[in-house]
Amino acid sequence: QVQLVESGGGLVKPGGSLRLSCAASGFTFSDYYMSWIRQAPGKGLEWVSYISSSGSTIYYADSVKGRFTISRDNAKNSLYLQMNSLRAEDTAVYYCARGTRGLRFDYWGQGTLVTVSS
Amino acid sequence: QTVVTQEPSFSVSPGGTVTLTCGLSSGSVSTSYYPSWYQQTPGQAPRTLIYSTNTRSSGVPDRFSGSILGNKAALTITGAQADDESDYYCVLYMGSGSWVFGGGTKLTVL
């Protein structure tokens, strides 16, 4: 069965960095585009970043552009999000999600919590 | 900046019908935005209900349906059940590999 398992979250000070990982299993990872989507505590969902199946095309939300970097390793069935210059407003649960036809996200991980606080 | 609008909250009686909407701060929602709907209960990851305006995701009961109503995307729940009490999010595809989520609607069944 399809599984997405995020890791790497934690407490970090403003201005700090963190690298999130998402381990995929149960499907051919290299066939699917992926995204990171976040949810601040008690708030709604926010799309963060997209990466194509090959990794050749990448997009970011304006709120993270220039600070976050998405990448993937298809040989390791893994998705990453390098987060630099973190701000308090980046505090959220970060989900990795599989994208598929219909421009939808059909599988989501359980999320990893990132807390940015001094 | 594009803002996707949803009703913050809605209430429906058990067995009743409710329609949640998803609009744009500027302009109309069309099928070209590939509107999708997600259901989320507290502490859980979102679950896909509807995609491409009106296609039900696998395993989703047929009491959930999607459409375009006027200038908005709509999610209709017919015969609401207690376990439909959740947060519902719409998301629109803006092109160039980017999406914008609405703020979500908290649905109460009582």
HADDOCK unambig.tbl for C-alpha pairs under 7 A between the chains (distance, minus, plus):
assign (segid A and resid 44 and name CA) (segid B and resid 103 and name CA) 5.31 0.50 0.50
assign (segid A and resid 44 and name CA) (segid B and resid 104 and name CA) 6.12 0.50 0.50
assign (segid A and resid 45 and name CA) (segid B and resid 101 and name CA) 6.18 0.50 0.50
assign (segid A and resid 46 and name CA) (segid B and resid 100 and name CA) 6.95 0.50 0.50
assign (segid A and resid 46 and name CA) (segid B and resid 101 and name CA) 6.00 0.50 0.50
assign (segid A and resid 47 and name CA) (segid B and resid 99 and name CA) 6.10 0.50 0.50
assign (segid A and resid 47 and name CA) (segid B and resid 100 and name CA) 6.39 0.50 0.50
assign (segid A and resid 47 and name CA) (segid B and resid 101 and name CA) 6.99 0.50 0.50
assign (segid A and resid 50 and name CA) (segid B and resid 97 and name CA) 6.24 0.50 0.50
assign (segid A and resid 59 and name CA) (segid B and resid 97 and name CA) 6.09 0.50 0.50
assign (segid A and resid 59 and name CA) (segid B and resid 98 and name CA) 6.78 0.50 0.50
assign (segid A and resid 102 and name CA) (segid B and resid 34 and name CA) 6.79 0.50 0.50
assign (segid A and resid 102 and name CA) (segid B and resid 51 and name CA) 6.22 0.50 0.50
assign (segid A and resid 102 and name CA) (segid B and resid 52 and name CA) 5.33 0.50 0.50
assign (segid A and resid 103 and name CA) (segid B and resid 34 and name CA) 6.72 0.50 0.50
assign (segid A and resid 104 and name CA) (segid B and resid 36 and name CA) 6.67 0.50 0.50
assign (segid A and resid 104 and name CA) (segid B and resid 51 and name CA) 6.25 0.50 0.50
assign (segid A and resid 106 and name CA) (segid B and resid 48 and name CA) 6.11 0.50 0.50
assign (segid A and resid 108 and name CA) (segid B and resid 45 and name CA) 6.37 0.50 0.50
assign (segid A and resid 109 and name CA) (segid B and resid 45 and name CA) 6.83 0.50 0.50
assign (segid A and resid 110 and name CA) (segid B and resid 44 and name CA) 6.85 0.50 0.50
assign (segid A and resid 110 and name CA) (segid B and resid 45 and name CA) 5.55 0.50 0.50
